[in-house]
Every structure is written in structure tokens, then in C-alpha cells.
Amino acid sequence: MSNLGNFVWSIADQLRGVYKPHQYGDVILPMTILRRLDCVLAATRDKVWEIAAAEPREELRNVKIRRATGLNFYNTSPWDFGRLTGDPDGLAANLTDYIAGFSKNIDVFDRFRFENQIAMMAEKNRLLIVAQAFSEVNLHPKLVSNAEMGDLFEELIRKFAEASNETAGEHFTPRDAIRLMVDLLFAEDNDALQSTQVIRTVYDPTAGTGGMLSVAEEYLIGSPEKPGLNPDARLRLYGQEINDQSYAICKSDMIVKGQDATNIRLGDTLSDDLFAGTTFDYCLSNPPYGVDWKASQPKVKAEVQRDGERSRFPGGLPPISDGQMLFLQHLATKMRPVHEGGGRAAIVLNGSPLFTGGAESGPSQIRRWLLEHDLVDAIVALPTNMFYNTGIATYVWILDNTKHADRIGKIQLIDGTSFFTKMRRNLGAKNREVSAQDRATILKLYDDFAETEHSRIFTTDTFGYWTVTVERPLVDESGKVIRDRKGSAKPDTKHRDTENVPFTYGGNSRGADARDAVVKEYLEAEVLPHVPDAWVDESKTKTGYEIPFTRQFYRYVPPRPLEEIDADLNKIIGEIMALLREVES
């Protein structure tokens, strides 16, 4: 943990006894935001007071203050941290007045129900101690950059999550994983991004504390200390978040960056798209894994029933137990349309969206829609133990609706599982990180778009298959085939079998339209030589799609020779016998 993080976390010790450890965040997070805003406003405070006193009309006051200070927010109260701590007896009332003095776009403290915390700390004689401690922390952007503030919030949230046995992964994604996603997302657009007067939009439907939006801005714009790819570019950031506290952190961070605060919105993205009708140049997301979408189900189903293929979920609906693939489709439909220049998206998911569900199940139909519309550009397998709350395998999906000519009709799979750097100290389940060099290696694999040990290129129909039902005739005790009234053999349900026939069976890429020919070829080669009386019930044939990622990178390792194994065993037995003789003597 950073020194700054340790210092802020140490302030939480003053809450011990009054608050349970899992409640510390209710105080520390809003106080950290408040101190950050307080430091940002310090240089313009006198000017704001002067304008506020002279202009009672709110709309004109907002315009004048923005012109005079260059900031999108302000505070008209007479207080700051120095004055607040200088009046201990009136601290609770003055702090409440200070928060009320913020411009209306600063609604973040309501989300923490912070007035309740002020009253609690005042009652338990903790308010002055905490306020004095925060007044000693200088969080001005010249000393603590936006990126460092993001890291600070990441550290604090992880610590509070550990204290309450909650999943930190519901709130943020590690910065190293985000940087890889952003590198891949912008890879196809680097030349255009460096042109003059470029304007781009970035959207995260699961914004959390704003980490992905911040890293995207860091990549393109950068900071005065560390310029990005194009400091003159204009990047507009948009996000929606369901968690009140995460929303509050994200919104306050965007306000400090000078972004339009109205573009950060609070609500359930699945049930209520607060950016309906809006599409974006880039989309980023890390939706929760294995979390049911029962609360959103009525509105999601109503949208699909109303809009069908024009809804945000044109491929279908996944099982109610896991909503990841709803977000996957949501991003695909939020990319800027092709006729407006197209868009790209990056989303990190666990392994289940690759292969769960049989032919014509919800997940299979969603994969079918994505692949048949040629929206999947690449899938990158990340190292395990990358995230704070889980060690499971994760994958970054890159979507693109305007692929480069050489990528049209193709999907690149990249095995990035071996490109990581071991961390010196574990952070929860995270003990690996993708360093700058690791990112460069993975990005080069993507840019090269070539077949290597860690990169495979496939046509989209590689992942399609037909599930066919193979029937055998029902026979009587004498072995005679039993037939129906039309003279057709009745099927024996006890010997019924199903087979998955790839679109590319026989080594040819013939696609879904060649079903009859491919299935016939498969039947003649794989089934009839063993059961000559079998046939396929075409009425039961289903179309499916799956992406067996791990299988594509499987490398056979021959077993050790038996002689070598025997030699090792004999050596160990010898060592054991020698030890026994020593004991006996």
C-alpha cells in the first residue's frame, strides 16, 4: 500500500469502537472526496465568494464562476478545512453547511448519507479528530495526480472490502488489467487519435469508481507531468453505475478532471439504459461474474419483446444465474454505427461466455449473433490471479464493427496467460500483474495478427457446429425392424445418440449453408462404418456456437518413460531404507 494510502487508512483507526471495520468506508471515502475537492478549490475560493455575493441568479453565477475559474464546480460557503477545524464547537453544523454550499452537480455526499455520519462522529467525539487528520493531507492535483487518486480509492476500497468479507471485484478492476484493455481498444485507431482536433467518446456501463474511464484519459490525454498519446485531443467520458458509493467516487473524480458531471449517471444499466439512443467510439466494461439478473429481468424481457432485434439484446438471453452476456450484447449495440465511423469495445469476462450452453441455448445464440455479424475481433486470455477477489481464468473480448480488411471474417485468439510479473506482495487473491513489458508483448501479438505459439487466427465459422440426432431402428425379439404405418423404421430411443458436427468438418470452411452436405459426409465417414443402419433425424438438428479457447493452445506433453520413473522411485526407496537403518541402529 502507498504511503498516502497508509496515512488515510490510519485515520480510520480513530473510528474504532464507534464504527465496525466494514463501516469505515462510510466516513473515510466521503472525507477523502471532500478533502480532494477542498484542495482543488483552494486557489479560486476568494474569487468564487466575490462572484457569488454579487450574482444571486444561479444560472448566471454558474457561467461567471466557470469563466473565472475554469472549474465545473464551486462552493459558496465561507468554510474550508482550515476554518472548519478552527471552530471545534460549531464543527458539525459548519461542516454540514460547507457540504450544502457546493454547486448542484456535486450530489455525491447524499449517496453516502454523510449528514448521518457527521452527526454520529460528533456525538461520539470523533468528528474533530477526523477532520484535523484530513486537514493535514494535501490532495491538490499538483501533488496527487488523478491517476494517483484513482489508485488511492482502489487501495481504500480493497481494504474496506477485506474488512467486510465483500468482493472488491464488484467495485474496481486492477489498473494493470485496465491498461491492457485500453491498449488493445485503441490499437486499431492510434494514427487517427494523433491527428489534430480529434474528438472521441468513451463509455463504461459498469463504471464503478471510474478506473477504466480514468485510464482511457490517461492513455490519450495524459497529464502535464506525463503527456499521453495526444494531449490536444478531446475525450468525453460517460459512465453508469448502480452502486451509490462507487457512483459518488466516480462522479467526483470526473468533476475534478473537468469532465461533464452529467455524463456520470446512477442506475441499473440492464434494466434502465440512461444513455438510450447514444452510441460511442469506445466502450469498456468489467461486469460482475456469476451474478444473477433477476432484478432486471422484467424490464430486460419487456425490451426484447418490444424491440426484438433492435433491442440491446438481439442475440437472446442467458440463464438468469449469470448476466455477463447481457453486458456483452449491450456493449456490442452501444458501439458507434458503421455509417458514423464505427466503434470498438473491450470487456473482461470469465470463461463461461466462451462455451456454456448447448446448441440453440441462450448463450450459444448470443455467440451465434456476435460471430455471424462478425463483431468479435480478438479474445485475450489473461493470467490467473490477476484480480483481487478471484484467481479464476479471465478473458478480454475485443469487439469491432469496422474491422480492418485483413481481419474481416476472422477472430484472433491470444494466449496471454504466461505474460505476467510476479508481485512482491499479494493483494488479496492478486499475486500477478501485467507489467508494461508484458502489455507490449501482448499488444505486439495483436498487431502482428499472425499464427504463433501464443496467437491463433480462425474464420468465424470455425466455432459453429450442428448438433445432429443419430437414430437406430427399433427391432423386435427376432431382430426384425419395427416400422410405422408409412413403412419407415421406428427409432429406438435407448440407442439414440447426438453428435456435434463442426461447420468446418473435413477441413473445408463451407459455413452454415453447407449443412446437408457436411452432415452427410460426417455420417458416412464417422457413423455408418460402425452402425450401418443409422440415420440422422433432420428435424432435430440444431445450430450451435462455442469457442473452446483452451483447446486451441493445448500442447501435448508425452509422459516420462517408465524406466525413468522406476529409477526415481528406487532412489527414493533407497533413501527411506537408509533412514530406517539409522533409526534402528
C-alpha positions as a printed Julia matrix, in Angstrom:
585×3 Matrix{Float64}:
   0.0     0.0     0.0
   1.26    3.52   -0.79
   2.33    5.93    1.96
  -0.67    8.11    1.17
  -2.97    5.1     1.36
  -1.45    4.05    4.67
  -1.88    7.55    6.08
  -5.53    7.83    5.06
  -6.21    4.3     6.27
  -4.63    5.16    9.62
  -7.26    7.85   10.09
  -9.81    5.05   10.18
  -8.23    3.88   13.44
  -9.86    6.93   15.07
 -13.24    5.34   14.29
 -12.52    2.11   16.12
 -15.23    1.23   18.64
 -17.74    3.72   17.26
 -17.8     2.01   13.84
 -17.27   -1.59   12.83
 -14.35   -2.09   10.38
 -16.72   -2.71    7.47
 -18.34    0.7     8.16
 -15.11    2.73    7.99
 -15.67    3.43    4.3
 -18.87    5.34    5.08
 -16.66    8.01    6.66
 -13.23    7.71    5.04
 -14.36    7.66    1.4
 -16.56   10.81    1.52
 -14.0    12.61    3.67
 -11.29   11.78    1.11
 -13.5    13.13   -1.68
 -14.29   16.25    0.35
 -10.63   16.93    1.08
  -9.75   16.45   -2.62
 -12.42   18.96   -3.68
 -11.34   21.32   -0.91
  -7.75   21.3    -2.2
  -8.83   21.82   -5.81
 -10.95   24.85   -4.84
  -8.34   26.49   -2.61
  -6.82   28.79   -5.26
 -10.18   30.09   -6.54
 -12.13   30.3    -3.28
 -11.9    34.1    -2.83
 -12.92   34.73   -6.44
 -15.93   32.41   -6.11
 -17.09   34.15   -2.92
 -16.82   37.5    -4.67
 -18.9    36.37   -7.67
 -21.47   34.54   -5.5
 -22.02   37.63   -3.35
 -22.58   39.8    -6.42
 -24.72   37.42   -8.51
 -27.81   35.87   -6.86
 -29.09   34.29  -10.09
 -27.82   30.7   -10.11
 -27.51   30.14  -13.86
 -25.54   33.35  -14.42
 -23.47   32.65  -11.31
 -22.52   29.22  -12.7
 -21.42   30.73  -16.01
 -19.42   33.53  -14.4
 -17.67   31.21  -11.96
 -16.81   28.74  -14.72
 -15.33   31.54  -16.84
 -13.38   32.98  -13.93
 -12.01   29.72  -12.51
 -12.1    27.2   -15.34
 -13.77   24.74  -12.97
 -17.07   22.94  -13.46
 -17.97   23.12   -9.77
 -17.64   25.51   -6.85
 -18.52   26.12   -3.19
 -20.12   29.32   -1.95
 -19.94   28.65    1.79
 -17.38   30.57    3.91
 -15.72   27.34    5.01
 -12.67   25.28    4.17
 -10.83   22.64    6.22
  -8.68   25.23    7.96
 -11.64   27.3     9.11
 -13.69   24.22   10.0
 -11.12   22.81   12.41
 -10.61   26.28   13.89
 -14.15   26.22   15.32
 -14.45   22.88   17.18
 -17.75   23.75   18.9
 -19.52   24.54   15.63
 -17.79   21.89   13.54
 -20.8    19.63   12.87
 -23.08   22.47   11.79
 -20.34   24.2     9.81
 -19.31   21.01    8.0
 -22.94   20.39    7.03
 -23.15   23.99    5.79
 -19.9    23.53    3.83
 -21.27   20.48    2.01
 -24.55   22.31    1.27
 -22.52   25.13   -0.32
 -21.36   23.03   -3.24
 -22.84   23.59   -6.68
 -25.72   21.27   -7.55
 -23.62   18.95   -9.69
 -21.86   17.8    -6.5
 -24.54   15.4    -5.26
 -22.06   12.76   -4.17
 -22.31   13.27   -0.4
 -26.0    12.44   -0.42
 -25.08    8.99   -1.75
 -23.01    8.34    1.37
 -25.77    9.72    3.62
 -22.94   11.77    5.02
 -25.01   14.02    7.26
 -25.8    10.92    9.34
 -22.08   10.17    9.68
 -21.34   13.76   10.72
 -23.96   13.51   13.46
 -22.62   10.13   14.61
 -18.99   11.29   14.76
 -19.99   14.48   16.58
 -21.99   12.52   19.16
 -19.07   10.14   19.79
 -16.4    12.9    19.87
 -14.66   11.69   16.71
 -15.54   14.45   14.23
 -12.82   16.96   15.19
 -10.12   14.27   15.33
 -11.02   13.01   11.85
 -11.36   16.5    10.35
  -7.99   17.57   11.78
  -6.33   14.44   10.39
  -7.71   15.08    6.91
  -6.69   18.75    7.05
  -3.08   17.51    7.23
  -3.42   15.61    3.93
  -2.7    17.75    0.86
  -4.62   16.22   -2.04
  -4.1    19.02   -4.54
  -3.74   17.71   -8.14
  -0.25   19.23   -8.36
   0.85   16.86   -5.59
  -1.53   13.93   -6.13
  -2.44   13.28   -9.76
  -5.81   11.97  -10.91
  -4.2     8.59  -11.56
  -2.79    8.52   -8.02
  -6.19    9.44   -6.6
  -7.67    6.51   -8.53
  -5.04    4.24   -7.03
  -5.79    5.64   -3.57
  -9.5     4.87   -3.88
  -8.61    1.41   -5.21
  -6.48    0.73   -2.13
  -9.1     2.02    0.29
 -11.97    0.1    -1.28
  -9.94   -3.11   -1.28
  -9.13   -2.66    2.41
 -12.75   -1.93    3.33
 -13.91   -4.91    1.25
 -11.45   -7.2     3.04
 -12.7    -5.92    6.39
 -16.27   -6.82    5.5
 -15.52  -10.03    3.53
 -17.07   -8.44    0.45
 -15.85   -8.79   -3.09
 -13.65   -5.88   -4.07
 -14.06   -7.0    -7.67
 -17.57   -5.58   -7.68
 -16.08   -2.11   -7.35
 -12.97   -1.9    -9.47
 -10.59   -3.62  -11.85
  -6.81   -3.6   -11.23
  -5.07   -0.81  -13.14
  -2.72   -3.2   -14.96
  -5.67   -5.11  -16.41
  -7.37   -1.87  -17.45
  -4.23   -0.57  -19.15
  -4.02   -3.73  -21.24
  -7.69   -3.37  -22.21
  -7.17    0.28  -23.18
  -4.03   -0.57  -25.19
  -5.97   -3.19  -27.15
  -9.01   -0.94  -27.53
  -7.05    1.97  -29.02
  -4.65   -0.21  -31.04
  -6.59   -0.01  -34.3
  -7.06    3.76  -34.06
  -3.64    5.06  -32.99
  -2.92    7.04  -36.17
  -6.31    8.76  -36.13
  -6.0     9.5   -32.41
  -2.84   11.54  -33.05
  -4.47   13.86  -35.57
  -5.33   17.45  -34.65
  -8.74   18.34  -33.2
  -9.64   14.68  -32.66
 -12.74   14.11  -30.52
 -13.58   10.71  -29.05
 -16.16    9.33  -26.62
 -15.58    6.55  -24.09
 -18.36    4.74  -22.22
 -18.42    2.3   -19.31
 -21.84    0.82  -18.36
 -20.38   -0.64  -15.15
 -18.27    2.39  -14.27
 -17.51    1.54  -10.64
 -15.2     4.24   -9.27
 -14.24    5.32  -12.8
 -10.98    3.42  -13.17
 -11.49    2.45  -16.79
 -12.53    5.95  -17.81
  -9.55    7.43  -15.98
  -7.03    5.09  -17.62
  -8.51    5.82  -21.07
  -7.99    9.53  -20.42
  -4.53    8.88  -19.02
  -3.62    6.98  -22.23
  -4.85    9.6   -24.68
  -4.59   12.95  -22.89
  -2.17   12.22  -20.06
  -1.25   14.93  -17.56
   1.1    17.96  -17.51
   3.72   15.76  -15.85
   3.21   12.82  -18.24
   1.55   13.69  -21.56
  -0.47   10.98  -23.27
  -0.68    9.99  -26.92
  -2.33   13.28  -27.9
  -2.69   15.93  -25.16
  -4.63   18.15  -27.59
  -7.34   15.55  -28.18
 -10.78   15.94  -26.64
 -12.05   12.92  -24.78
 -15.6    12.83  -23.45
 -16.2    10.29  -20.72
 -19.55    8.61  -20.0
 -20.47    6.08  -17.33
 -23.35    4.46  -15.49
 -23.03    2.78  -12.1
 -25.54    1.01   -9.87
 -23.7     1.31   -6.53
 -24.24    4.65   -4.76
 -20.79    4.95   -3.22
 -18.91    3.9    -6.35
 -21.01    6.37   -8.34
 -20.14    9.14   -5.88
 -16.4     8.46   -6.19
 -16.57    8.21   -9.97
 -18.56   11.4   -10.37
 -16.35   13.45   -8.06
 -13.27   12.2    -9.93
 -14.77   13.2   -13.29
 -15.68   16.64  -11.94
 -12.11   17.26  -10.82
 -10.88   16.19  -14.27
 -13.07   18.85  -15.85
 -15.43   16.33  -17.43
 -19.17   16.96  -17.75
 -20.56   15.56  -14.49
 -23.97   14.93  -16.06
 -22.36   12.16  -18.11
 -21.92   10.03  -14.98
 -25.3     8.56  -14.05
 -26.68    6.39  -11.27
 -28.79    3.37  -12.13
 -29.05   -0.26  -13.23
 -27.73   -0.4   -16.79
 -29.51   -3.65  -17.66
 -32.98   -2.5   -16.66
 -32.6     1.18  -17.48
 -30.1     2.4   -20.08
 -29.63    6.03  -19.1
 -27.83    6.66  -22.41
 -30.55    5.15  -24.59
 -30.13    6.18  -28.22
 -26.49    7.2   -27.69
 -23.54    5.29  -29.13
 -19.82    5.7   -28.52
 -16.41    5.44  -30.18
 -15.07    3.19  -27.42
 -16.74    1.06  -24.75
 -15.12   -0.58  -21.72
 -16.59   -2.81  -19.02
 -15.87   -5.32  -16.3
 -19.33   -6.62  -15.37
 -19.81   -8.83  -12.29
 -19.27  -12.55  -12.91
 -21.84  -15.15  -11.98
 -24.3   -12.61  -10.62
 -27.97  -13.16  -11.41
 -30.01  -10.52  -13.23
 -33.33  -11.39  -11.6
 -33.97   -7.79  -10.5
 -33.54   -6.59  -14.09
 -35.45   -9.47  -15.69
 -38.89   -7.83  -16.14
 -37.51   -4.77  -17.92
 -34.98   -6.74  -19.98
 -37.65   -9.14  -21.21
 -40.04   -6.28  -21.91
 -37.37   -4.54  -24.01
 -36.66   -7.69  -26.02
 -40.37   -8.3   -26.56
 -40.91   -4.7   -27.63
 -37.84   -4.11  -29.81
 -36.71   -7.61  -30.82
 -33.52   -7.47  -32.91
 -33.41   -3.69  -32.4
 -33.12   -4.11  -28.63
 -29.85   -4.11  -26.71
 -30.05   -7.92  -26.53
 -30.58   -9.07  -30.14
 -28.82  -12.41  -29.71
 -31.03  -13.7   -26.9
 -31.0   -14.04  -23.14
 -28.53  -16.03  -20.99
 -29.54  -18.04  -17.9
 -30.88  -15.9   -15.09
 -27.93  -17.02  -12.93
 -25.31  -15.01  -14.88
 -25.79  -11.67  -16.63
 -22.33  -11.29  -18.19
 -23.57  -11.95  -21.71
 -26.23   -9.27  -21.37
 -23.46   -6.71  -20.86
 -21.54   -8.25  -23.77
 -24.5    -7.61  -26.08
 -25.17   -4.22  -24.53
 -21.65   -3.09  -25.47
 -21.99   -4.51  -28.99
 -25.08   -2.35  -29.53
 -23.54    0.76  -27.92
 -20.64    0.94  -30.4
 -20.96    3.82  -32.86
 -22.67    2.58  -36.04
 -20.62    1.76  -39.12
 -22.08    4.64  -41.14
 -20.87    7.05  -38.43
 -17.34    5.66  -38.39
 -17.83    2.55  -36.26
 -16.78    1.7   -32.72
 -14.78   -0.73  -30.61
 -15.38   -2.31  -27.22
 -13.34   -4.2   -24.64
 -14.97   -6.28  -21.92
 -13.4    -8.65  -19.41
 -15.36  -11.84  -18.66
 -14.75  -15.21  -17.06
 -14.61  -18.37  -19.16
 -18.31  -19.28  -19.21
 -19.38  -16.98  -22.11
 -16.95  -18.87  -24.36
 -18.62  -22.26  -24.19
 -21.53  -22.68  -21.77
 -24.87  -23.81  -23.14
 -25.64  -26.37  -25.83
 -26.78  -25.68  -29.37
 -29.59  -23.08  -29.57
 -29.38  -22.32  -25.83
 -29.32  -18.66  -24.79
 -25.5   -18.39  -24.55
 -25.0   -20.27  -27.83
 -27.46  -18.0   -29.63
 -25.68  -14.91  -28.28
 -22.33  -16.23  -29.56
 -24.03  -17.02  -32.87
 -25.29  -13.45  -33.2
 -21.88  -11.96  -32.39
 -19.98  -14.28  -34.74
 -22.39  -14.21  -37.65
 -22.35  -10.4   -37.51
 -18.52  -10.56  -37.4
 -18.29   -8.39  -34.28
 -15.61  -10.34  -32.36
 -12.16   -9.06  -33.29
 -10.0   -10.81  -30.68
 -10.15  -12.64  -27.35
  -7.17  -12.49  -24.99
  -6.69  -14.95  -22.12
  -5.3   -13.14  -19.07
  -3.03  -14.69  -16.45
  -4.82  -16.18  -13.47
  -4.61  -14.46  -10.06
  -4.9   -11.06  -11.76
  -7.87   -9.82   -9.74
  -8.16   -9.02   -6.04
 -11.07  -11.28   -5.22
 -10.66  -14.26   -7.54
  -7.98  -16.41   -9.09
 -10.17  -17.75  -11.92
  -9.36  -17.54  -15.62
 -10.49  -14.3   -17.27
 -10.64  -13.16  -20.88
 -10.73   -9.79  -22.61
 -13.11   -9.72  -25.58
 -12.4    -7.04  -28.2
 -15.42   -6.15  -30.35
 -15.22   -4.13  -33.57
 -17.9    -3.33  -36.14
 -15.47   -1.85  -38.68
 -12.66   -4.4   -38.84
  -9.59   -3.84  -40.99
  -9.8    -5.66  -44.31
  -7.39   -8.43  -43.25
  -9.44   -9.14  -40.12
 -12.88   -9.35  -41.74
 -14.48  -12.73  -41.12
 -11.73  -13.72  -38.69
 -11.11  -13.93  -34.96
  -7.76  -13.79  -33.23
  -7.23  -15.77  -30.04
  -4.26  -14.71  -27.92
  -2.94  -16.8   -25.04
  -1.61  -14.17  -22.66
  -1.61  -16.44  -19.6
   2.19  -16.64  -19.4
   2.85  -12.91  -19.75
   2.89  -11.62  -16.2
   5.22  -10.38  -13.5
   5.16  -11.89  -10.03
   4.25   -9.35   -7.36
   6.43   -8.96   -4.31
   3.38   -8.95   -2.05
  -0.06  -10.44   -2.52
  -3.06   -8.11   -2.6
  -5.95  -10.39   -1.76
  -6.02  -13.1    -4.46
  -3.86  -10.93   -6.73
  -0.22  -12.0    -6.86
   0.46  -11.32  -10.54
   0.42   -8.18  -12.63
   0.75   -7.42  -16.31
   3.74   -5.08  -16.49
   4.38   -2.53  -19.24
   6.65   -5.06  -20.96
   4.03   -7.79  -20.68
   1.45   -5.45  -22.21
   3.82   -4.59  -25.04
   4.31   -8.3   -25.77
   0.57   -9.0   -25.9
  -0.07   -5.86  -27.97
   2.58   -6.93  -30.49
   0.88  -10.32  -30.85
  -2.33   -8.47  -31.61
  -0.73   -6.03  -34.04
   1.2    -8.74  -35.9
  -2.01  -10.73  -36.47
  -0.06  -13.89  -37.22
  -0.06  -17.57  -36.26
   2.41  -18.15  -33.42
   2.7   -20.23  -30.29
   0.57  -17.63  -28.47
  -1.65  -16.36  -31.3
  -4.13  -18.25  -33.46
  -6.27  -16.92  -36.31
  -9.63  -18.51  -37.16
 -12.51  -17.84  -39.5
 -15.76  -17.14  -37.68
 -17.38  -20.36  -38.91
 -14.67  -22.39  -37.16
 -16.7   -22.12  -33.98
 -20.04  -23.16  -35.48
 -21.43  -26.69  -35.33
 -24.61  -28.69  -35.79
 -25.89  -30.98  -33.08
 -27.42  -33.89  -35.01
 -29.57  -36.67  -33.59
 -28.46  -40.12  -34.77
 -31.21  -42.72  -34.7
 -31.11  -46.52  -34.94
 -34.09  -48.74  -35.77
 -36.24  -50.35  -33.12
 -36.27  -54.15  -33.57
 -38.41  -56.92  -32.16
 -37.21  -60.02  -30.31
 -36.35  -61.74  -33.58
 -34.26  -58.79  -34.74
 -36.78  -57.6   -37.32
 -37.1   -53.81  -37.78
 -40.38  -52.39  -36.47
 -41.96  -49.9   -38.88
 -44.72  -47.3   -38.64
 -47.8   -47.06  -40.89
 -45.82  -45.29  -43.59
 -43.25  -48.07  -43.65
 -40.48  -46.03  -42.02
 -38.35  -47.63  -39.34
 -39.27  -46.58  -35.81
 -36.33  -45.14  -33.82
 -35.05  -46.95  -30.75
 -34.85  -44.25  -28.05
 -32.44  -46.38  -26.0
 -29.87  -46.23  -28.78
 -30.45  -42.58  -29.73
 -27.29  -40.51  -29.78
 -26.24  -36.94  -30.56
 -23.13  -35.79  -32.38
 -21.64  -32.32  -32.83
 -20.59  -31.77  -36.44
 -18.34  -28.72  -36.99
 -19.13  -26.37  -39.87
 -15.55  -26.97  -40.97
 -15.68  -30.78  -40.83
 -13.36  -32.27  -43.42
 -11.01  -29.3   -43.31
 -13.15  -27.1   -45.5
 -14.6   -23.73  -44.47
 -18.02  -24.15  -46.05
 -20.15  -22.37  -43.46
 -23.67  -22.87  -42.19
 -25.23  -23.07  -45.66
 -23.47  -26.37  -46.38
 -25.23  -28.21  -43.56
 -26.75  -31.09  -45.55
 -23.54  -31.88  -47.43
 -21.32  -31.69  -44.34
 -23.63  -33.75  -42.14
 -23.94  -36.41  -44.87
 -20.16  -36.52  -45.2
 -19.78  -36.85  -41.44
 -22.4   -39.61  -41.23
 -20.78  -41.65  -43.99
 -17.28  -41.3   -42.53
 -17.85  -41.39  -38.77
 -21.11  -43.26  -38.11
 -22.19  -45.69  -40.85
 -18.96  -47.74  -40.84
 -19.82  -48.68  -37.23
 -23.65  -48.73  -37.34
 -24.77  -49.15  -40.99
 -28.48  -48.92  -40.19
 -28.23  -45.47  -38.51
 -29.73  -42.26  -39.86
 -29.99  -38.6   -38.89
 -33.34  -37.14  -37.84
 -33.02  -33.78  -39.61
 -35.99  -32.32  -37.74
 -33.96  -32.4   -34.53
 -30.78  -30.77  -35.9
 -29.72  -27.63  -34.0
 -27.12  -24.97  -34.77
 -24.65  -24.02  -32.06
 -21.55  -21.9   -31.49
 -18.81  -22.27  -28.89
 -15.23  -21.03  -28.58
 -13.11  -23.79  -26.97
 -10.26  -21.39  -26.23
  -8.01  -23.65  -24.16
  -8.18  -26.47  -26.72
  -6.66  -24.23  -29.4
  -3.47  -23.8   -27.37
  -3.2   -27.32  -25.97
   0.27  -28.78  -26.39
   0.75  -32.49  -25.89
   3.45  -33.34  -23.35
   4.48  -37.01  -23.6
   4.63  -38.93  -20.32
   8.01  -39.75  -18.82
   9.45  -43.16  -19.74
   8.61  -45.9   -17.23
  12.34  -46.66  -16.77
  12.93  -43.07  -15.64
  10.0   -43.19  -13.2
  11.19  -46.55  -11.81
  14.68  -45.16  -11.3
  13.32  -42.21   -9.32
  11.15  -44.49   -7.18
  14.08  -46.82   -6.46
  16.21  -43.86   -5.46
  13.55  -42.64   -3.01
  13.06  -46.15   -1.6
  16.82  -46.38   -1.07
  16.85  -43.11    0.82
  13.96  -44.25    3.02
  15.67  -47.57    3.79
  18.87  -45.78    4.74
  16.96  -43.57    7.15
  15.25  -46.61    8.71
  18.61  -48.34    9.25
  19.9   -45.21   11.01
  16.88  -45.23   13.33
  17.27  -48.96   14.11
  20.96  -48.57   14.92
